[in-house]
Amino acid sequence: QVQLVESGGGLVQPGGSLRLSCAASGLTFSRSVMSWYRQAPGKERELVAAISTLGIGTNYADSVKGRFTISRDNAKNTVYLQMNSLKPEDTAVYYCKARLYSNDYWGQGTQVTVSS
């Protein structure tokens, strides 16, 4: 079965950095569009960043442009989210999503907390 396992979350001070990873198995990763979403308490889940199958195309939420970078390594079946200049409003559970042939698969999420 498809498994997406996120890692790299934690507690960081404002202005700090974190790198999230999402390791995929059970699907053809190189044909999957990969995305990162986040959900803060009391808010809806929102798209943070997405990357095309070959990593050529990316798009970002306006709130993270210039601070976050999504990338992927198809040889390792892994997608990354480099987060710099973190702000308290970035605090949320971050989820990895794979879309393959109109089917969506989600990871279990990893908590990111930005606080001094």
Contacts in CASP RR format, 6 or more apart in sequence:
PFRMAT RR
TARGET T0000
AUTHOR 0000-0000-0000
METHOD contacts of the structure
MODEL  1
QVQLVESGGGLVQPGGSLRLSCAASGLTFSRSVMSWYRQAPGKERELVAA
ISTLGIGTNYADSVKGRFTISRDNAKNTVYLQMNSLKPEDTAVYYCKARL
YSNDYWGQGTQVTVSS
1 26 0 8 1.000
2 24 0 8 1.000
2 25 0 8 1.000
2 26 0 8 1.000
2 27 0 8 1.000
2 98 0 8 1.000
2 105 0 8 1.000
3 24 0 8 1.000
3 25 0 8 1.000
3 26 0 8 1.000
3 107 0 8 1.000
4 22 0 8 1.000
4 23 0 8 1.000
4 24 0 8 1.000
4 96 0 8 1.000
4 97 0 8 1.000
4 98 0 8 1.000
4 105 0 8 1.000
4 106 0 8 1.000
4 107 0 8 1.000
4 108 0 8 1.000
5 22 0 8 1.000
5 23 0 8 1.000
5 107 0 8 1.000
5 108 0 8 1.000
6 20 0 8 1.000
6 21 0 8 1.000
6 22 0 8 1.000
6 94 0 8 1.000
6 95 0 8 1.000
6 96 0 8 1.000
6 107 0 8 1.000
6 108 0 8 1.000
6 109 0 8 1.000
6 110 0 8 1.000
7 20 0 8 1.000
7 21 0 8 1.000
7 22 0 8 1.000
7 23 0 8 1.000
7 110 0 8 1.000
8 18 0 8 1.000
8 19 0 8 1.000
8 20 0 8 1.000
8 21 0 8 1.000
8 110 0 8 1.000
9 18 0 8 1.000
9 20 0 8 1.000
9 94 0 8 1.000
9 110 0 8 1.000
9 111 0 8 1.000
9 112 0 8 1.000
10 18 0 8 1.000
10 110 0 8 1.000
10 111 0 8 1.000
10 112 0 8 1.000
10 113 0 8 1.000
11 113 0 8 1.000
11 115 0 8 1.000
12 18 0 8 1.000
12 86 0 8 1.000
12 112 0 8 1.000
12 113 0 8 1.000
12 114 0 8 1.000
13 114 0 8 1.000
13 115 0 8 1.000
13 116 0 8 1.000
14 86 0 8 1.000
14 87 0 8 1.000
14 88 0 8 1.000
14 114 0 8 1.000
14 115 0 8 1.000
14 116 0 8 1.000
15 84 0 8 1.000
15 85 0 8 1.000
15 86 0 8 1.000
15 87 0 8 1.000
15 114 0 8 1.000
16 84 0 8 1.000
16 85 0 8 1.000
16 86 0 8 1.000
16 114 0 8 1.000
17 82 0 8 1.000
17 83 0 8 1.000
17 84 0 8 1.000
17 85 0 8 1.000
17 86 0 8 1.000
18 83 0 8 1.000
18 86 0 8 1.000
18 112 0 8 1.000
19 80 0 8 1.000
19 81 0 8 1.000
19 82 0 8 1.000
19 83 0 8 1.000
20 36 0 8 1.000
20 80 0 8 1.000
20 81 0 8 1.000
20 83 0 8 1.000
20 94 0 8 1.000
20 96 0 8 1.000
20 110 0 8 1.000
20 112 0 8 1.000
21 78 0 8 1.000
21 79 0 8 1.000
21 80 0 8 1.000
22 34 0 8 1.000
22 36 0 8 1.000
22 78 0 8 1.000
22 79 0 8 1.000
22 80 0 8 1.000
22 81 0 8 1.000
22 96 0 8 1.000
22 107 0 8 1.000
23 76 0 8 1.000
23 77 0 8 1.000
23 78 0 8 1.000
24 32 0 8 1.000
24 34 0 8 1.000
24 77 0 8 1.000
24 78 0 8 1.000
24 79 0 8 1.000
24 96 0 8 1.000
24 98 0 8 1.000
25 77 0 8 1.000
27 98 0 8 1.000
27 100 0 8 1.000
27 105 0 8 1.000
28 100 0 8 1.000
29 74 0 8 1.000
29 77 0 8 1.000
29 98 0 8 1.000
30 53 0 8 1.000
30 54 0 8 1.000
30 74 0 8 1.000
31 53 0 8 1.000
31 100 0 8 1.000
31 101 0 8 1.000
32 53 0 8 1.000
32 98 0 8 1.000
32 99 0 8 1.000
32 100 0 8 1.000
33 50 0 8 1.000
33 51 0 8 1.000
33 52 0 8 1.000
33 53 0 8 1.000
33 98 0 8 1.000
33 99 0 8 1.000
33 100 0 8 1.000
34 50 0 8 1.000
34 51 0 8 1.000
34 70 0 8 1.000
34 72 0 8 1.000
34 79 0 8 1.000
34 96 0 8 1.000
34 97 0 8 1.000
34 98 0 8 1.000
34 99 0 8 1.000
35 47 0 8 1.000
35 48 0 8 1.000
35 49 0 8 1.000
35 50 0 8 1.000
35 51 0 8 1.000
35 96 0 8 1.000
35 97 0 8 1.000
35 98 0 8 1.000
35 99 0 8 1.000
36 47 0 8 1.000
36 48 0 8 1.000
36 49 0 8 1.000
36 50 0 8 1.000
36 70 0 8 1.000
36 79 0 8 1.000
36 81 0 8 1.000
36 94 0 8 1.000
36 95 0 8 1.000
36 96 0 8 1.000
36 97 0 8 1.000
37 45 0 8 1.000
37 46 0 8 1.000
37 47 0 8 1.000
37 48 0 8 1.000
37 94 0 8 1.000
37 95 0 8 1.000
37 97 0 8 1.000
38 45 0 8 1.000
38 46 0 8 1.000
38 48 0 8 1.000
38 90 0 8 1.000
38 92 0 8 1.000
38 93 0 8 1.000
38 94 0 8 1.000
38 95 0 8 1.000
38 112 0 8 1.000
39 45 0 8 1.000
39 46 0 8 1.000
39 92 0 8 1.000
39 93 0 8 1.000
39 95 0 8 1.000
40 89 0 8 1.000
40 91 0 8 1.000
40 92 0 8 1.000
40 93 0 8 1.000
43 92 0 8 1.000
45 95 0 8 1.000
46 61 0 8 1.000
47 61 0 8 1.000
48 60 0 8 1.000
48 61 0 8 1.000
48 64 0 8 1.000
48 68 0 8 1.000
48 81 0 8 1.000
48 94 0 8 1.000
49 58 0 8 1.000
49 59 0 8 1.000
49 60 0 8 1.000
49 61 0 8 1.000
49 64 0 8 1.000
49 68 0 8 1.000
49 69 0 8 1.000
49 70 0 8 1.000
49 81 0 8 1.000
50 58 0 8 1.000
50 59 0 8 1.000
50 70 0 8 1.000
51 57 0 8 1.000
51 58 0 8 1.000
51 70 0 8 1.000
51 71 0 8 1.000
51 72 0 8 1.000
51 79 0 8 1.000
52 58 0 8 1.000
54 74 0 8 1.000
55 71 0 8 1.000
55 72 0 8 1.000
58 70 0 8 1.000
60 66 0 8 1.000
60 68 0 8 1.000
60 70 0 8 1.000
63 89 0 8 1.000
64 83 0 8 1.000
64 90 0 8 1.000
67 83 0 8 1.000
67 84 0 8 1.000
67 85 0 8 1.000
67 86 0 8 1.000
68 81 0 8 1.000
68 82 0 8 1.000
68 83 0 8 1.000
68 84 0 8 1.000
69 81 0 8 1.000
69 82 0 8 1.000
69 84 0 8 1.000
70 79 0 8 1.000
70 80 0 8 1.000
70 81 0 8 1.000
70 82 0 8 1.000
71 79 0 8 1.000
71 80 0 8 1.000
71 82 0 8 1.000
72 78 0 8 1.000
72 79 0 8 1.000
72 80 0 8 1.000
73 79 0 8 1.000
73 80 0 8 1.000
79 96 0 8 1.000
81 94 0 8 1.000
83 90 0 8 1.000
83 112 0 8 1.000
86 112 0 8 1.000
86 114 0 8 1.000
87 114 0 8 1.000
88 114 0 8 1.000
88 115 0 8 1.000
89 114 0 8 1.000
90 112 0 8 1.000
90 114 0 8 1.000
91 112 0 8 1.000
91 113 0 8 1.000
91 114 0 8 1.000
91 115 0 8 1.000
92 111 0 8 1.000
92 112 0 8 1.000
93 109 0 8 1.000
93 110 0 8 1.000
93 111 0 8 1.000
93 112 0 8 1.000
94 109 0 8 1.000
94 110 0 8 1.000
94 111 0 8 1.000
94 112 0 8 1.000
95 106 0 8 1.000
95 107 0 8 1.000
95 108 0 8 1.000
95 109 0 8 1.000
96 106 0 8 1.000
96 107 0 8 1.000
96 109 0 8 1.000
97 104 0 8 1.000
97 105 0 8 1.000
97 106 0 8 1.000
97 107 0 8 1.000
98 104 0 8 1.000
98 105 0 8 1.000
99 105 0 8 1.000
END
